[in-house]
Amino acid sequence: MRRNKDGRLMSDYTAPVSSRVHLEQSQQADIQKTVRQIIQQYRSAGERVERREEDRIHFVQPVKVRTESQREYTLLALDLSSTGICLIGTHRFLGQKVRVSIPASDGTTCWDFVVRILWTCPVGEGLFENGGTLLALADAAKEQEGTRPSGGE
């Protein structure tokens, strides 16, 4: 018998556990330890390689991407900052100017941005990360196009 931190007597008895339950508990403990190590390494690596000046947030949600040729794709946004966005999908958009529609949480409206894709890298079989800079709100860009003299971009 021993006393706990409140001064009450506690038994040293532990209930017997089957070898199968003990093995499962041991495996779960090993999994938790390994995942904690992975998370710790991921966080410390992220701190080392982060070179952006702008704060960004993890922003994981589906978005619509429309190319200049009017093709529309659904991609997954990974993160967002005041100057850029990172997208993952099955297409490479390197060098393209695209329109990215981010749905609002109410589901009835969305925010549309004109984005120039500055880099693309493969992240899996048939999957690509596309990083771009936010150039304008899409509505503002459309208004500017209407006021430009012919021969403009």
CNS distance restraints for C-alpha pairs under 8 A (distance, minus, plus):
assign (resid   1 and name CA) (resid   9 and name CA) 6.40 0.50 0.50
assign (resid   1 and name CA) (resid  10 and name CA) 5.61 0.50 0.50
assign (resid   1 and name CA) (resid  11 and name CA) 4.83 0.50 0.50
assign (resid   1 and name CA) (resid  12 and name CA) 5.67 0.50 0.50
assign (resid   2 and name CA) (resid   9 and name CA) 5.54 0.50 0.50
assign (resid   2 and name CA) (resid  10 and name CA) 5.16 0.50 0.50
assign (resid   2 and name CA) (resid  11 and name CA) 6.52 0.50 0.50
assign (resid   2 and name CA) (resid  12 and name CA) 7.10 0.50 0.50
assign (resid   3 and name CA) (resid   7 and name CA) 5.19 0.50 0.50
assign (resid   3 and name CA) (resid   8 and name CA) 5.18 0.50 0.50
assign (resid   3 and name CA) (resid   9 and name CA) 4.44 0.50 0.50
assign (resid   3 and name CA) (resid  10 and name CA) 5.50 0.50 0.50
assign (resid   4 and name CA) (resid   8 and name CA) 5.58 0.50 0.50
assign (resid   4 and name CA) (resid   9 and name CA) 6.53 0.50 0.50
assign (resid   4 and name CA) (resid  10 and name CA) 6.39 0.50 0.50
assign (resid  17 and name CA) (resid  21 and name CA) 6.30 0.50 0.50
assign (resid  17 and name CA) (resid  22 and name CA) 6.25 0.50 0.50
assign (resid  18 and name CA) (resid  22 and name CA) 6.15 0.50 0.50
assign (resid  19 and name CA) (resid  23 and name CA) 6.02 0.50 0.50
assign (resid  20 and name CA) (resid  24 and name CA) 6.25 0.50 0.50
assign (resid  21 and name CA) (resid  25 and name CA) 6.11 0.50 0.50
assign (resid  22 and name CA) (resid  26 and name CA) 6.10 0.50 0.50
assign (resid  23 and name CA) (resid  27 and name CA) 6.10 0.50 0.50
assign (resid  24 and name CA) (resid  28 and name CA) 6.13 0.50 0.50
assign (resid  25 and name CA) (resid  29 and name CA) 6.17 0.50 0.50
assign (resid  26 and name CA) (resid  30 and name CA) 6.24 0.50 0.50
assign (resid  27 and name CA) (resid  31 and name CA) 6.15 0.50 0.50
assign (resid  28 and name CA) (resid  32 and name CA) 6.12 0.50 0.50
assign (resid  29 and name CA) (resid  33 and name CA) 6.16 0.50 0.50
assign (resid  30 and name CA) (resid  34 and name CA) 6.14 0.50 0.50
assign (resid  31 and name CA) (resid  35 and name CA) 6.09 0.50 0.50
assign (resid  32 and name CA) (resid  36 and name CA) 6.11 0.50 0.50
assign (resid  33 and name CA) (resid  37 and name CA) 6.36 0.50 0.50
assign (resid  34 and name CA) (resid  38 and name CA) 6.28 0.50 0.50
assign (resid  35 and name CA) (resid  39 and name CA) 6.15 0.50 0.50
assign (resid  36 and name CA) (resid  40 and name CA) 6.07 0.50 0.50
assign (resid  37 and name CA) (resid  41 and name CA) 6.12 0.50 0.50
assign (resid  38 and name CA) (resid  42 and name CA) 6.03 0.50 0.50
assign (resid  39 and name CA) (resid  43 and name CA) 6.10 0.50 0.50
assign (resid  40 and name CA) (resid  44 and name CA) 6.21 0.50 0.50
assign (resid  41 and name CA) (resid  45 and name CA) 5.95 0.50 0.50
assign (resid  42 and name CA) (resid  46 and name CA) 6.06 0.50 0.50
assign (resid  43 and name CA) (resid  47 and name CA) 6.29 0.50 0.50
assign (resid  44 and name CA) (resid  48 and name CA) 6.35 0.50 0.50
assign (resid  45 and name CA) (resid  49 and name CA) 6.28 0.50 0.50
assign (resid  46 and name CA) (resid  50 and name CA) 5.84 0.50 0.50
assign (resid  54 and name CA) (resid  81 and name CA) 6.48 0.50 0.50
assign (resid  54 and name CA) (resid  82 and name CA) 6.93 0.50 0.50
assign (resid  54 and name CA) (resid  83 and name CA) 7.21 0.50 0.50
assign (resid  55 and name CA) (resid  81 and name CA) 5.97 0.50 0.50
assign (resid  55 and name CA) (resid  82 and name CA) 7.56 0.50 0.50
assign (resid  56 and name CA) (resid  79 and name CA) 6.53 0.50 0.50
assign (resid  56 and name CA) (resid  80 and name CA) 5.40 0.50 0.50
assign (resid  56 and name CA) (resid  81 and name CA) 4.21 0.50 0.50
assign (resid  56 and name CA) (resid  82 and name CA) 7.41 0.50 0.50
assign (resid  57 and name CA) (resid  79 and name CA) 5.48 0.50 0.50
assign (resid  57 and name CA) (resid  80 and name CA) 5.56 0.50 0.50
assign (resid  57 and name CA) (resid  81 and name CA) 6.47 0.50 0.50
assign (resid  58 and name CA) (resid  78 and name CA) 5.95 0.50 0.50
assign (resid  58 and name CA) (resid  79 and name CA) 4.32 0.50 0.50
assign (resid  58 and name CA) (resid  80 and name CA) 6.62 0.50 0.50
assign (resid  59 and name CA) (resid  77 and name CA) 6.18 0.50 0.50
assign (resid  59 and name CA) (resid  78 and name CA) 5.22 0.50 0.50
assign (resid  59 and name CA) (resid  79 and name CA) 4.42 0.50 0.50
assign (resid  59 and name CA) (resid  80 and name CA) 5.93 0.50 0.50
assign (resid  60 and name CA) (resid  76 and name CA) 6.57 0.50 0.50
assign (resid  60 and name CA) (resid  77 and name CA) 5.21 0.50 0.50
assign (resid  60 and name CA) (resid  78 and name CA) 4.71 0.50 0.50
assign (resid  60 and name CA) (resid  79 and name CA) 6.55 0.50 0.50
assign (resid  61 and name CA) (resid  76 and name CA) 5.58 0.50 0.50
assign (resid  61 and name CA) (resid  77 and name CA) 5.40 0.50 0.50
assign (resid  61 and name CA) (resid  78 and name CA) 7.24 0.50 0.50
assign (resid  62 and name CA) (resid  74 and name CA) 6.56 0.50 0.50
assign (resid  62 and name CA) (resid  75 and name CA) 5.69 0.50 0.50
assign (resid  62 and name CA) (resid  76 and name CA) 4.41 0.50 0.50
assign (resid  62 and name CA) (resid  77 and name CA) 6.02 0.50 0.50
assign (resid  62 and name CA) (resid 102 and name CA) 7.69 0.50 0.50
assign (resid  63 and name CA) (resid  74 and name CA) 5.71 0.50 0.50
assign (resid  63 and name CA) (resid  75 and name CA) 5.47 0.50 0.50
assign (resid  63 and name CA) (resid  76 and name CA) 5.93 0.50 0.50
assign (resid  63 and name CA) (resid  77 and name CA) 6.39 0.50 0.50
assign (resid  63 and name CA) (resid 100 and name CA) 6.73 0.50 0.50
assign (resid  63 and name CA) (resid 101 and name CA) 5.72 0.50 0.50
assign (resid  63 and name CA) (resid 102 and name CA) 5.19 0.50 0.50
assign (resid  63 and name CA) (resid 103 and name CA) 6.91 0.50 0.50
assign (resid  64 and name CA) (resid  72 and name CA) 6.71 0.50 0.50
assign (resid  64 and name CA) (resid  73 and name CA) 5.72 0.50 0.50
assign (resid  64 and name CA) (resid  74 and name CA) 4.65 0.50 0.50
assign (resid  64 and name CA) (resid  75 and name CA) 6.28 0.50 0.50
assign (resid  64 and name CA) (resid 100 and name CA) 5.72 0.50 0.50
assign (resid  64 and name CA) (resid 101 and name CA) 5.08 0.50 0.50
assign (resid  64 and name CA) (resid 102 and name CA) 6.93 0.50 0.50
assign (resid  65 and name CA) (resid  72 and name CA) 5.57 0.50 0.50
assign (resid  65 and name CA) (resid  73 and name CA) 5.17 0.50 0.50
assign (resid  65 and name CA) (resid  74 and name CA) 6.18 0.50 0.50
assign (resid  65 and name CA) (resid  75 and name CA) 6.93 0.50 0.50
assign (resid  65 and name CA) (resid  98 and name CA) 6.47 0.50 0.50
assign (resid  65 and name CA) (resid  99 and name CA) 5.59 0.50 0.50
assign (resid  65 and name CA) (resid 100 and name CA) 4.63 0.50 0.50
assign (resid  65 and name CA) (resid 101 and name CA) 6.44 0.50 0.50
assign (resid  66 and name CA) (resid  70 and name CA) 5.69 0.50 0.50
assign (resid  66 and name CA) (resid  71 and name CA) 5.50 0.50 0.50
assign (resid  66 and name CA) (resid  72 and name CA) 4.39 0.50 0.50
assign (resid  66 and name CA) (resid  73 and name CA) 6.46 0.50 0.50
assign (resid  66 and name CA) (resid  98 and name CA) 5.65 0.50 0.50
assign (resid  66 and name CA) (resid  99 and name CA) 5.07 0.50 0.50
assign (resid  66 and name CA) (resid 100 and name CA) 6.58 0.50 0.50
assign (resid  67 and name CA) (resid  71 and name CA) 5.42 0.50 0.50
assign (resid  67 and name CA) (resid  72 and name CA) 6.58 0.50 0.50
assign (resid  67 and name CA) (resid  96 and name CA) 7.54 0.50 0.50
assign (resid  67 and name CA) (resid  97 and name CA) 6.95 0.50 0.50
assign (resid  67 and name CA) (resid  98 and name CA) 4.75 0.50 0.50
assign (resid  67 and name CA) (resid  99 and name CA) 6.51 0.50 0.50
assign (resid  68 and name CA) (resid  96 and name CA) 7.87 0.50 0.50
assign (resid  68 and name CA) (resid  97 and name CA) 6.81 0.50 0.50
assign (resid  68 and name CA) (resid  98 and name CA) 6.29 0.50 0.50
assign (resid  74 and name CA) (resid  89 and name CA) 7.60 0.50 0.50
assign (resid  75 and name CA) (resid  87 and name CA) 6.37 0.50 0.50
assign (resid  75 and name CA) (resid  88 and name CA) 5.79 0.50 0.50
assign (resid  75 and name CA) (resid  89 and name CA) 4.93 0.50 0.50
assign (resid  75 and name CA) (resid  90 and name CA) 7.89 0.50 0.50
assign (resid  76 and name CA) (resid  87 and name CA) 5.54 0.50 0.50
assign (resid  76 and name CA) (resid  88 and name CA) 5.20 0.50 0.50
assign (resid  76 and name CA) (resid  89 and name CA) 6.45 0.50 0.50
assign (resid  77 and name CA) (resid  85 and name CA) 7.20 0.50 0.50
assign (resid  77 and name CA) (resid  86 and name CA) 5.87 0.50 0.50
assign (resid  77 and name CA) (resid  87 and name CA) 4.40 0.50 0.50
assign (resid  77 and name CA) (resid  88 and name CA) 6.37 0.50 0.50
assign (resid  78 and name CA) (resid  85 and name CA) 7.60 0.50 0.50
assign (resid  78 and name CA) (resid  86 and name CA) 5.45 0.50 0.50
assign (resid  78 and name CA) (resid  87 and name CA) 5.66 0.50 0.50
assign (resid  78 and name CA) (resid  88 and name CA) 7.00 0.50 0.50
assign (resid  79 and name CA) (resid  85 and name CA) 5.82 0.50 0.50
assign (resid  79 and name CA) (resid  86 and name CA) 5.38 0.50 0.50
assign (resid  79 and name CA) (resid  87 and name CA) 7.57 0.50 0.50
assign (resid  80 and name CA) (resid  84 and name CA) 6.00 0.50 0.50
assign (resid  80 and name CA) (resid  85 and name CA) 4.53 0.50 0.50
assign (resid  80 and name CA) (resid  86 and name CA) 6.60 0.50 0.50
assign (resid  81 and name CA) (resid  85 and name CA) 6.31 0.50 0.50
assign (resid  82 and name CA) (resid 134 and name CA) 7.80 0.50 0.50
assign (resid  83 and name CA) (resid 133 and name CA) 5.69 0.50 0.50
assign (resid  83 and name CA) (resid 134 and name CA) 5.38 0.50 0.50
assign (resid  84 and name CA) (resid 115 and name CA) 7.89 0.50 0.50
assign (resid  84 and name CA) (resid 131 and name CA) 7.31 0.50 0.50
assign (resid  84 and name CA) (resid 132 and name CA) 5.47 0.50 0.50
assign (resid  84 and name CA) (resid 133 and name CA) 4.15 0.50 0.50
assign (resid  84 and name CA) (resid 134 and name CA) 5.03 0.50 0.50
assign (resid  85 and name CA) (resid 131 and name CA) 5.95 0.50 0.50
assign (resid  85 and name CA) (resid 132 and name CA) 5.54 0.50 0.50
assign (resid  85 and name CA) (resid 133 and name CA) 6.51 0.50 0.50
assign (resid  85 and name CA) (resid 134 and name CA) 7.19 0.50 0.50
assign (resid  86 and name CA) (resid 129 and name CA) 6.83 0.50 0.50
assign (resid  86 and name CA) (resid 130 and name CA) 5.73 0.50 0.50
assign (resid  86 and name CA) (resid 131 and name CA) 4.45 0.50 0.50
assign (resid  86 and name CA) (resid 132 and name CA) 6.44 0.50 0.50
assign (resid  87 and name CA) (resid 129 and name CA) 5.60 0.50 0.50
assign (resid  87 and name CA) (resid 130 and name CA) 5.08 0.50 0.50
assign (resid  87 and name CA) (resid 131 and name CA) 6.34 0.50 0.50
assign (resid  88 and name CA) (resid 127 and name CA) 6.81 0.50 0.50
assign (resid  88 and name CA) (resid 128 and name CA) 5.52 0.50 0.50
assign (resid  88 and name CA) (resid 129 and name CA) 4.43 0.50 0.50
assign (resid  88 and name CA) (resid 130 and name CA) 6.14 0.50 0.50
assign (resid  89 and name CA) (resid 127 and name CA) 5.42 0.50 0.50
assign (resid  89 and name CA) (resid 128 and name CA) 5.49 0.50 0.50
assign (resid  89 and name CA) (resid 129 and name CA) 6.70 0.50 0.50
assign (resid  90 and name CA) (resid 126 and name CA) 5.53 0.50 0.50
assign (resid  90 and name CA) (resid 127 and name CA) 4.69 0.50 0.50
assign (resid  90 and name CA) (resid 128 and name CA) 5.93 0.50 0.50
assign (resid  91 and name CA) (resid 126 and name CA) 7.84 0.50 0.50
assign (resid  91 and name CA) (resid 127 and name CA) 7.14 0.50 0.50
assign (resid  91 and name CA) (resid 128 and name CA) 6.35 0.50 0.50
assign (resid  92 and name CA) (resid 120 and name CA) 6.27 0.50 0.50
assign (resid  92 and name CA) (resid 128 and name CA) 6.23 0.50 0.50
assign (resid  92 and name CA) (resid 129 and name CA) 7.78 0.50 0.50
assign (resid  92 and name CA) (resid 130 and name CA) 6.80 0.50 0.50
assign (resid  93 and name CA) (resid 117 and name CA) 6.16 0.50 0.50
assign (resid  93 and name CA) (resid 120 and name CA) 7.02 0.50 0.50
assign (resid  93 and name CA) (resid 130 and name CA) 6.66 0.50 0.50
assign (resid  94 and name CA) (resid 117 and name CA) 5.26 0.50 0.50
assign (resid  94 and name CA) (resid 118 and name CA) 6.01 0.50 0.50
assign (resid  94 and name CA) (resid 119 and name CA) 5.65 0.50 0.50
assign (resid  94 and name CA) (resid 120 and name CA) 5.64 0.50 0.50
assign (resid  94 and name CA) (resid 130 and name CA) 7.14 0.50 0.50
assign (resid  95 and name CA) (resid 116 and name CA) 6.58 0.50 0.50
assign (resid  95 and name CA) (resid 117 and name CA) 5.27 0.50 0.50
assign (resid  95 and name CA) (resid 118 and name CA) 5.84 0.50 0.50
assign (resid  95 and name CA) (resid 119 and name CA) 7.54 0.50 0.50
assign (resid  96 and name CA) (resid 116 and name CA) 5.86 0.50 0.50
assign (resid  96 and name CA) (resid 117 and name CA) 5.63 0.50 0.50
assign (resid  97 and name CA) (resid 114 and name CA) 6.77 0.50 0.50
assign (resid  97 and name CA) (resid 115 and name CA) 5.59 0.50 0.50
assign (resid  97 and name CA) (resid 116 and name CA) 4.44 0.50 0.50
assign (resid  97 and name CA) (resid 117 and name CA) 6.43 0.50 0.50
assign (resid  98 and name CA) (resid 114 and name CA) 5.79 0.50 0.50
assign (resid  98 and name CA) (resid 115 and name CA) 5.32 0.50 0.50
assign (resid  98 and name CA) (resid 116 and name CA) 6.42 0.50 0.50
assign (resid  98 and name CA) (resid 117 and name CA) 7.59 0.50 0.50
assign (resid  99 and name CA) (resid 112 and name CA) 6.57 0.50 0.50
assign (resid  99 and name CA) (resid 113 and name CA) 5.55 0.50 0.50
assign (resid  99 and name CA) (resid 114 and name CA) 4.63 0.50 0.50
assign (resid  99 and name CA) (resid 115 and name CA) 6.07 0.50 0.50
assign (resid  99 and name CA) (resid 138 and name CA) 6.89 0.50 0.50
assign (resid 100 and name CA) (resid 112 and name CA) 5.58 0.50 0.50
assign (resid 100 and name CA) (resid 113 and name CA) 5.23 0.50 0.50
assign (resid 100 and name CA) (resid 114 and name CA) 6.41 0.50 0.50
assign (resid 100 and name CA) (resid 115 and name CA) 6.83 0.50 0.50
assign (resid 101 and name CA) (resid 110 and name CA) 6.10 0.50 0.50
assign (resid 101 and name CA) (resid 111 and name CA) 5.56 0.50 0.50
assign (resid 101 and name CA) (resid 112 and name CA) 4.41 0.50 0.50
assign (resid 101 and name CA) (resid 113 and name CA) 6.53 0.50 0.50
assign (resid 102 and name CA) (resid 110 and name CA) 5.30 0.50 0.50
assign (resid 102 and name CA) (resid 111 and name CA) 5.13 0.50 0.50
assign (resid 102 and name CA) (resid 112 and name CA) 6.37 0.50 0.50
assign (resid 103 and name CA) (resid 107 and name CA) 6.16 0.50 0.50
assign (resid 103 and name CA) (resid 108 and name CA) 7.74 0.50 0.50
assign (resid 103 and name CA) (resid 109 and name CA) 6.13 0.50 0.50
assign (resid 103 and name CA) (resid 110 and name CA) 4.06 0.50 0.50
assign (resid 103 and name CA) (resid 111 and name CA) 6.36 0.50 0.50
assign (resid 104 and name CA) (resid 108 and name CA) 7.04 0.50 0.50
assign (resid 104 and name CA) (resid 109 and name CA) 5.59 0.50 0.50
assign (resid 104 and name CA) (resid 110 and name CA) 5.02 0.50 0.50
assign (resid 104 and name CA) (resid 111 and name CA) 7.08 0.50 0.50
assign (resid 111 and name CA) (resid 137 and name CA) 7.83 0.50 0.50
assign (resid 112 and name CA) (resid 137 and name CA) 5.91 0.50 0.50
assign (resid 112 and name CA) (resid 138 and name CA) 5.15 0.50 0.50
assign (resid 112 and name CA) (resid 139 and name CA) 7.37 0.50 0.50
assign (resid 113 and name CA) (resid 134 and name CA) 6.58 0.50 0.50
assign (resid 113 and name CA) (resid 135 and name CA) 7.26 0.50 0.50
assign (resid 113 and name CA) (resid 136 and name CA) 5.75 0.50 0.50
assign (resid 113 and name CA) (resid 137 and name CA) 4.42 0.50 0.50
assign (resid 113 and name CA) (resid 138 and name CA) 4.71 0.50 0.50
assign (resid 114 and name CA) (resid 134 and name CA) 6.12 0.50 0.50
assign (resid 114 and name CA) (resid 135 and name CA) 5.44 0.50 0.50
assign (resid 114 and name CA) (resid 136 and name CA) 5.22 0.50 0.50
assign (resid 114 and name CA) (resid 137 and name CA) 6.02 0.50 0.50
assign (resid 114 and name CA) (resid 138 and name CA) 5.29 0.50 0.50
assign (resid 114 and name CA) (resid 141 and name CA) 7.43 0.50 0.50
assign (resid 115 and name CA) (resid 132 and name CA) 5.85 0.50 0.50
assign (resid 115 and name CA) (resid 133 and name CA) 5.50 0.50 0.50
assign (resid 115 and name CA) (resid 134 and name CA) 4.65 0.50 0.50
assign (resid 115 and name CA) (resid 135 and name CA) 5.46 0.50 0.50
assign (resid 115 and name CA) (resid 136 and name CA) 7.37 0.50 0.50
assign (resid 116 and name CA) (resid 132 and name CA) 5.20 0.50 0.50
assign (resid 116 and name CA) (resid 133 and name CA) 5.43 0.50 0.50
assign (resid 116 and name CA) (resid 134 and name CA) 6.74 0.50 0.50
assign (resid 116 and name CA) (resid 135 and name CA) 6.79 0.50 0.50
assign (resid 117 and name CA) (resid 130 and name CA) 6.39 0.50 0.50
assign (resid 117 and name CA) (resid 131 and name CA) 5.59 0.50 0.50
assign (resid 117 and name CA) (resid 132 and name CA) 3.95 0.50 0.50
assign (resid 117 and name CA) (resid 133 and name CA) 6.57 0.50 0.50
assign (resid 118 and name CA) (resid 130 and name CA) 7.60 0.50 0.50
assign (resid 118 and name CA) (resid 131 and name CA) 5.85 0.50 0.50
assign (resid 118 and name CA) (resid 132 and name CA) 5.10 0.50 0.50
assign (resid 118 and name CA) (resid 133 and name CA) 7.05 0.50 0.50
assign (resid 119 and name CA) (resid 130 and name CA) 5.82 0.50 0.50
assign (resid 119 and name CA) (resid 131 and name CA) 5.25 0.50 0.50
assign (resid 119 and name CA) (resid 132 and name CA) 6.90 0.50 0.50
assign (resid 120 and name CA) (resid 128 and name CA) 6.51 0.50 0.50
assign (resid 120 and name CA) (resid 129 and name CA) 5.48 0.50 0.50
assign (resid 120 and name CA) (resid 130 and name CA) 4.46 0.50 0.50
assign (resid 120 and name CA) (resid 131 and name CA) 6.35 0.50 0.50
assign (resid 121 and name CA) (resid 128 and name CA) 5.50 0.50 0.50
assign (resid 121 and name CA) (resid 129 and name CA) 5.34 0.50 0.50
assign (resid 121 and name CA) (resid 130 and name CA) 6.80 0.50 0.50
assign (resid 122 and name CA) (resid 126 and name CA) 7.53 0.50 0.50
assign (resid 122 and name CA) (resid 127 and name CA) 5.90 0.50 0.50
assign (resid 122 and name CA) (resid 128 and name CA) 4.36 0.50 0.50
assign (resid 122 and name CA) (resid 129 and name CA) 6.29 0.50 0.50
assign (resid 123 and name CA) (resid 127 and name CA) 5.61 0.50 0.50
assign (resid 123 and name CA) (resid 128 and name CA) 5.42 0.50 0.50
assign (resid 123 and name CA) (resid 129 and name CA) 6.51 0.50 0.50
assign (resid 124 and name CA) (resid 128 and name CA) 7.07 0.50 0.50
assign (resid 136 and name CA) (resid 140 and name CA) 6.69 0.50 0.50
assign (resid 136 and name CA) (resid 141 and name CA) 6.03 0.50 0.50
assign (resid 137 and name CA) (resid 141 and name CA) 6.26 0.50 0.50
assign (resid 138 and name CA) (resid 142 and name CA) 6.18 0.50 0.50
assign (resid 139 and name CA) (resid 143 and name CA) 6.33 0.50 0.50
assign (resid 140 and name CA) (resid 144 and name CA) 6.27 0.50 0.50
assign (resid 141 and name CA) (resid 145 and name CA) 6.22 0.50 0.50
assign (resid 142 and name CA) (resid 146 and name CA) 6.46 0.50 0.50
assign (resid 143 and name CA) (resid 147 and name CA) 6.66 0.50 0.50
assign (resid 144 and name CA) (resid 148 and name CA) 6.29 0.50 0.50
assign (resid 148 and name CA) (resid 152 and name CA) 6.22 0.50 0.50
